[in-house]
Amino acid sequence: MERTHWILAALLFAAPLFAEEAEKKKTKAIPATPVIAPAAAAPAEASTDIKRLTDEYNNATQAFFQPWRDAKAKGETYKLDYTKHPRIEYAKKFQALAEKHAGQDAALDAWVMVLRCGGNRDKVAAVVMRDHIKSKGMTNVIGSLRYASNGDALMMKIIQESPHRDVQGFAMLMRGETMLRNGHADAEAVLMEVVKHYGDVKIYGGRMTAGKKAEGNLFEARKLAIGKTAPDIEGEDIDGVMFKLSDYRGKVVLLDFWGDW
């Protein structure tokens, strides 16, 4: 009987120890609460910074032009002093913001604003190509980078290295247009590649496709260049009489296209 009591006492004493050990194991199994690193908030902070500064710049620009608008409304003239345009000041501010958030998508947006404020294309291109060439946002900067001193090489690099088809297509379109403007012999071939491989890529905020823009450039090169025969047009003259341009073949004709909207 005494032995039985001893065993029961031992079990009762051990039970809390087993429970405590089990609780410790259970606690160890629960993962620690994740700690949000400061860097995790950085993208949101960067986007907020660029939006704030962009709004500030837009307001400053509106204020710059307001005296001119007021004078125009009164039928008066007002000469703007462009040396005081806010873009001069804000180009530096946007650059500082881009450098603060270097490597982030918002930094690319800031570099776009630097270019819009008249920043040095070559210097901006060097940073953008180094830090953002894989970004989808490159479509916003391609139009400016093509005018850099090594613009053609930049377009080629973007076409070859960007993982985004719409970025590639826009870069090829810009390259073809620039080549055409400079009288490059291979310009038409590049534009035809755009039509063939990137025809459906939407550009200018979805208002047009790269294919349609390239086709327009090709039409201009083949039909409207100096020395080409002008395509025939048909319409009404100022007296309401129908005519065709071909009716005046062999004569000097001045075409004046205008609109009222």
Secondary structure per residue as TSV (DSSP state, phi and psi in degrees):
chain	resnum	aa	ss	phi	psi
A	1	M	-	360.0	-44.3
A	2	E	H	-60.9	-38.1
A	3	R	H	-62.3	-40.8
A	4	T	H	-63.2	-44.2
A	5	H	H	-61.3	-37.8
A	6	W	H	-65.3	-41.9
A	7	I	H	-63.6	-44.1
A	8	L	H	-63.1	-41.3
A	9	A	H	-63.5	-40.7
A	10	A	H	-63.5	-42.2
A	11	L	H	-65.2	-43.0
A	12	L	H	-63.2	-34.6
A	13	F	H	-72.2	-36.1
A	14	A	H	-78.0	-28.0
A	15	A	H	-53.9	-47.5
A	16	P	H	-62.8	-33.2
A	17	L	H	-65.9	-43.5
A	18	F	H	-61.6	-42.7
A	19	A	H	-63.9	-41.4
A	20	E	H	-64.0	-41.9
A	21	E	H	-63.9	-42.2
A	22	A	H	-62.9	-39.0
A	23	E	H	-65.0	-38.0
A	24	K	H	-62.6	-43.4
A	25	K	H	-62.9	-40.8
A	26	K	H	-62.5	-41.9
A	27	T	H	-63.8	-40.0
A	28	K	H	-64.9	-28.9
A	29	A	H	-75.0	-21.6
A	30	I	S	-79.3	122.7
A	31	P	-	-65.9	148.2
A	32	A	-	-67.3	149.4
A	33	T	-	-62.2	125.6
A	34	P	-	-64.0	141.4
A	35	V	-	-99.3	124.9
A	36	I	-	-78.7	117.5
A	37	A	-	-69.2	148.3
A	38	P	G	-54.7	-32.5
A	39	A	G	-64.2	-25.8
A	40	A	G	-64.0	-28.3
A	41	A	G	-86.9	-8.6
A	42	A	H	-60.5	-46.6
A	43	P	H	-57.6	-41.3
A	44	A	H	-65.7	-40.7
A	45	E	H	-63.5	-41.9
A	46	A	H	-63.5	-43.9
A	47	S	H	-63.4	-39.9
A	48	T	H	-64.2	-41.5
A	49	D	H	-62.1	-46.4
A	50	I	H	-68.3	-37.0
A	51	K	H	-66.6	-43.6
A	52	R	H	-60.6	-46.2
A	53	L	H	-70.2	-35.6
A	54	T	H	-65.1	-43.9
A	55	D	H	-61.7	-41.1
A	56	E	H	-62.3	-42.8
A	57	Y	H	-66.0	-43.8
A	58	N	H	-61.4	-41.1
A	59	N	H	-65.3	-40.7
A	60	A	H	-64.6	-37.0
A	61	T	H	-67.7	-41.3
A	62	Q	H	-60.3	-43.2
A	63	A	H	-64.6	-35.4
A	64	F	H	-63.2	-41.1
A	65	F	H	-87.1	-12.0
A	66	Q	H	-58.3	-44.3
A	67	P	H	-58.4	-36.3
A	68	W	H	-66.7	-40.9
A	69	R	H	-64.7	-43.8
A	70	D	H	-61.0	-42.7
A	71	A	H	-65.7	-40.9
A	72	K	H	-62.8	-40.6
A	73	A	H	-62.6	-28.0
A	74	K	T	-92.7	2.0
A	75	G	T	76.9	19.4
A	76	E	-	-105.6	171.1
A	77	T	-	-109.6	151.2
A	78	Y	-	-147.2	123.4
A	79	K	-	-92.6	118.9
A	80	L	-	-80.6	137.8
A	81	D	-	-96.6	97.0
A	82	Y	G	-71.0	-9.8
A	83	T	G	-70.7	-13.3
A	84	K	G	-107.2	11.5
A	85	H	-	-62.9	137.5
A	86	P	T	-62.9	-15.4
A	87	R	H	-62.7	-30.0
A	88	I	H	-62.7	-46.0
A	89	E	H	-71.4	-41.2
A	90	Y	H	-78.8	-20.1
A	91	A	H	-58.8	-41.0
A	92	K	H	-69.2	-39.2
A	93	K	H	-66.3	-42.6
A	94	F	H	-66.6	-37.1
A	95	Q	H	-64.6	-42.5
A	96	A	H	-61.5	-38.1
A	97	L	H	-68.5	-40.7
A	98	A	H	-62.6	-40.4
A	99	E	H	-70.6	-33.3
A	100	K	H	-64.0	-39.7
A	101	H	T	-108.2	36.0
A	102	A	T	-50.1	134.1
A	103	G	T	90.4	-18.1
A	104	Q	S	-87.3	159.9
A	105	D	H	-59.3	-37.7
A	106	A	H	-63.1	-28.8
A	107	A	H	-64.1	-38.2
A	108	L	H	-63.2	-41.0
A	109	D	H	-60.6	-38.0
A	110	A	H	-67.2	-39.7
A	111	W	H	-65.5	-35.3
A	112	V	H	-58.9	-43.2
A	113	M	H	-67.8	-33.9
A	114	V	H	-59.1	-43.8
A	115	L	H	-65.6	-40.9
A	116	R	H	-65.7	-25.7
A	117	C	T	-89.2	8.1
A	118	G	T	90.7	20.1
A	119	G	-	-65.3	162.9
A	120	N	-	-68.0	116.8
A	121	R	H	-62.0	-42.7
A	122	D	H	-63.9	-42.0
A	123	K	H	-68.7	-42.1
A	124	V	H	-65.6	-41.2
A	125	A	H	-58.3	-41.5
A	126	A	H	-60.0	-41.8
A	127	V	H	-73.8	-45.4
A	128	V	H	-62.8	-43.3
A	129	M	H	-67.5	-29.6
A	130	R	H	-76.5	-42.7
A	131	D	H	-101.1	-20.7
A	132	H	S	-131.7	11.6
A	133	I	T	-60.9	-24.2
A	134	K	T	-87.6	-3.2
A	135	S	-	-79.4	144.1
A	136	K	G	-69.1	-24.3
A	137	G	G	-71.7	-1.3
A	138	M	G	-60.5	-22.1
A	139	T	H	-60.0	-25.5
A	140	N	H	-79.1	-13.1
A	141	V	H	-116.4	-14.6
A	142	I	H	-59.2	-42.0
A	143	G	H	-57.5	-31.2
A	144	S	H	-86.8	-38.8
A	145	L	H	-65.6	-24.8
A	146	R	T	-65.5	-18.7
A	147	Y	T	-92.9	2.6
A	148	A	S	-66.1	164.8
A	149	S	T	-60.4	-29.6
A	150	N	T	-114.3	39.1
A	151	G	H	-53.9	-43.3
A	152	D	H	-64.3	-41.6
A	153	A	H	-64.5	-36.8
A	154	L	H	-65.1	-43.9
A	155	M	H	-61.7	-41.6
A	156	M	H	-63.1	-41.8
A	157	K	H	-64.5	-41.0
A	158	I	H	-65.0	-43.6
A	159	I	H	-59.8	-40.6
A	160	Q	H	-78.2	-33.2
A	161	E	H	-108.7	-18.0
A	162	S	-	-71.1	136.8
A	163	P	S	-85.4	-0.3
A	164	H	-	-105.6	123.5
A	165	R	H	-62.9	-38.2
A	166	D	H	-68.9	-32.0
A	167	V	H	-68.7	-44.4
A	168	Q	H	-59.2	-47.1
A	169	G	H	-62.5	-41.7
A	170	F	H	-68.7	-38.8
A	171	A	H	-63.4	-40.3
A	172	M	H	-67.5	-38.7
A	173	L	H	-62.0	-47.2
A	174	M	H	-62.6	-37.8
A	175	R	H	-64.6	-45.8
A	176	G	H	-62.6	-42.0
A	177	E	H	-64.1	-42.5
A	178	T	H	-65.6	-41.6
A	179	M	H	-61.9	-41.1
A	180	L	H	-63.5	-43.3
A	181	R	H	-63.9	-32.4
A	182	N	T	-89.7	4.5
A	183	G	T	72.5	26.4
A	184	H	-	-72.1	135.7
A	185	A	T	-62.8	-29.2
A	186	D	T	-93.3	8.0
A	187	A	H	-59.3	-45.8
A	188	E	H	-63.2	-37.5
A	189	A	H	-63.8	-39.7
A	190	V	H	-66.6	-43.3
A	191	L	H	-65.8	-34.6
A	192	M	H	-67.0	-33.3
A	193	E	H	-64.4	-36.8
A	194	V	H	-62.1	-48.3
A	195	V	H	-59.9	-42.1
A	196	K	H	-72.7	-43.8
A	197	H	H	-106.6	-21.6
A	198	Y	H	-130.2	22.2
A	199	G	T	-56.2	-32.0
A	200	D	T	-93.5	-0.7
A	201	V	-	-67.2	126.5
A	202	K	E	-82.6	137.0
A	203	I	E	-130.5	168.1
A	204	Y	G	52.3	49.7
A	205	G	G	69.0	24.4
A	206	G	G	87.3	3.1
A	207	R	T	-76.7	-15.1
A	208	M	E	-154.8	164.1
A	209	T	E	-107.6	155.6
A	210	A	H	-61.3	-34.9
A	211	G	H	-63.4	-45.5
A	212	K	H	-64.7	-39.7
A	213	K	H	-66.1	-41.7
A	214	A	H	-65.8	-39.6
A	215	E	H	-62.7	-38.2
A	216	G	H	-64.3	-40.1
A	217	N	H	-65.3	-40.1
A	218	L	H	-65.5	-41.5
A	219	F	H	-60.5	-43.8
A	220	E	I	-61.6	-42.7
A	221	A	I	-66.8	-37.5
A	222	R	I	-88.0	-25.6
A	223	K	I	-118.5	-27.0
A	224	L	I	-112.0	0.0
A	225	A	S	-69.4	157.5
A	226	I	T	-59.7	130.9
A	227	G	T	96.9	-12.3
A	228	K	S	-85.8	153.6
A	229	T	-	-75.1	125.6
A	230	A	-	-64.3	138.8
A	231	P	-	-65.3	146.6
A	232	D	-	-69.8	141.0
A	233	I	-	-128.9	157.8
A	234	E	E	-136.9	138.4
A	235	G	E	-176.3	-165.9
A	236	E	E	-103.3	141.8
A	237	D	-	-84.0	-174.1
A	238	I	T	-66.9	-14.5
A	239	D	T	-97.7	4.3
A	240	G	S	83.4	10.2
A	241	V	-	-91.6	131.4
A	242	M	E	-68.7	142.5
A	243	F	E	-149.8	164.1
A	244	K	E	-122.9	146.3
A	245	L	G	-61.2	-35.6
A	246	S	G	-64.1	-18.1
A	247	D	G	-64.3	-20.8
A	248	Y	G	-108.1	18.8
A	249	R	T	-58.0	135.4
A	250	G	T	92.4	-7.6
A	251	K	S	-110.5	158.0
A	252	V	-	-77.6	124.4
A	253	V	-	-125.6	133.2
A	254	L	-	-107.0	119.3
A	255	L	-	-100.9	126.7
A	256	D	-	-120.5	106.3
A	257	F	-	-93.7	128.3
A	258	W	-	-148.7	165.1
A	259	G	-	-149.0	163.8
A	260	D	-	-134.8	102.9
A	261	W	-	-144.6	360.0
